[in-house]
Amino acid sequence: MSSIKNNSFKLACIQLSVTADKTVNLLKAKSKILEASRNGAKVIVLPECFNSPYGTQYFTKYAENIPQGESVKILSEAAKEAKAFVVGGSIPERDDLTGKLYNTCLVYNTEGNLIAKHRKVHLFDIDVPGKIKFQESETLSPGNSLTQFETDYGKIGIGICYDIRFPEMAMIAARKGCIAMIYPGAFNLTTGPLHWELLQRSRALDNQFFVATCSPARDMSATYHAWGHSTIVDPSGQILATTEHEEAIIYADIDLEQIKVIRQSIPVSSQRRFDLYPNVAANED
Ligand SMILES: O=C(O)CCC(=O)C(=O)O
């Protein structure tokens, strides 16, 4: 595990109501970050696409350059005022050099400095006949790297929404010593009920670390209906905090001792047989 100054902290996930008005979204996000901080949270998470409605038709309009964009400024100010680590959900990012758009999570430290940037690696391209078809790749490009950042409590890995379906990402974070994976995400009314909680508990149990997800609140007048149910799961797969689909802040006390205890009792990470699966990608027929 990386250098840890404190063995416990309060984690908050802000299930924000996101509107079509970017300024309203940003001001609300900042005030909720400060509220979470007043309630003792030291790591505060926003949802996927917290400054814009979620949908490929919106990304171009709401996209911002990093670090010049207005969302960057608000996140930095909020983290500094809150004296907390802020995992800034995600925003549509425009790379001015290439013109490409990304779904990007920015992370700030307690001084308001940008310490990590994760571009969603696995784009949400699915087609469930009669239920949901979504093609993020119509407008977005995928990121090409995995992201972890240091806090006073240990290292934390970042994924965005669909990234949670790829256990390799979380496993790499765990093997690099992360204490948690945090996934800003916006599942939907088709895949949410069956998969959202199951995926979180699976990633937590696979890796015996904490997992947190943060969704926007549901808005039935929007074009995309988010599942909500932001959740925090402990290293044994138990749910520490969750909610329904309305706007809410959920909190959990994260006790890092729990990681040690479960890893000592069920020591799967030291029992792995990498001699049998050294390179999973090479095993395709
Ligand atoms: O994987 C899913 O079912 C939903 C993913 C999603 O909504 C996203 O990646 O934004």
The ligand as a Tripos MOL2 file, in Angstrom:
@<TRIPOS>MOLECULE
LIG
   10     9     1     0     0
SMALL
NO_CHARGES

@<TRIPOS>ATOM
      1 O1        -22.6360   -0.4340  -18.7030 O.co2     1 LIG1
      2 C1        -23.7840    0.0110  -18.6410 C.2       1 LIG1
      3 O2        -24.7640   -0.7190  -18.6320 O.co2     1 LIG1
      4 C2        -24.0200    1.4840  -18.5740 C.3       1 LIG1
      5 C3        -22.8000    2.2650  -18.8770 C.3       1 LIG1
      6 C4        -23.0320    3.7130  -19.0040 C.2       1 LIG1
      7 O3        -24.1200    4.2030  -18.8140 O.2       1 LIG1
      8 C5        -21.9170    4.5900  -19.3040 C.2       1 LIG1
      9 O4        -20.8000    4.1230  -19.5320 O.co2     1 LIG1
     10 O5        -22.1230    5.8250  -19.2890 O.co2     1 LIG1
@<TRIPOS>BOND
     1     1     2 2
     2     2     3 1
     3     2     4 1
     4     4     5 1
     5     5     6 1
     6     6     7 2
     7     6     8 1
     8     8     9 2
     9     8    10 1
@<TRIPOS>SUBSTRUCTURE
     1 LIG1         1 GROUP 0 **** ****
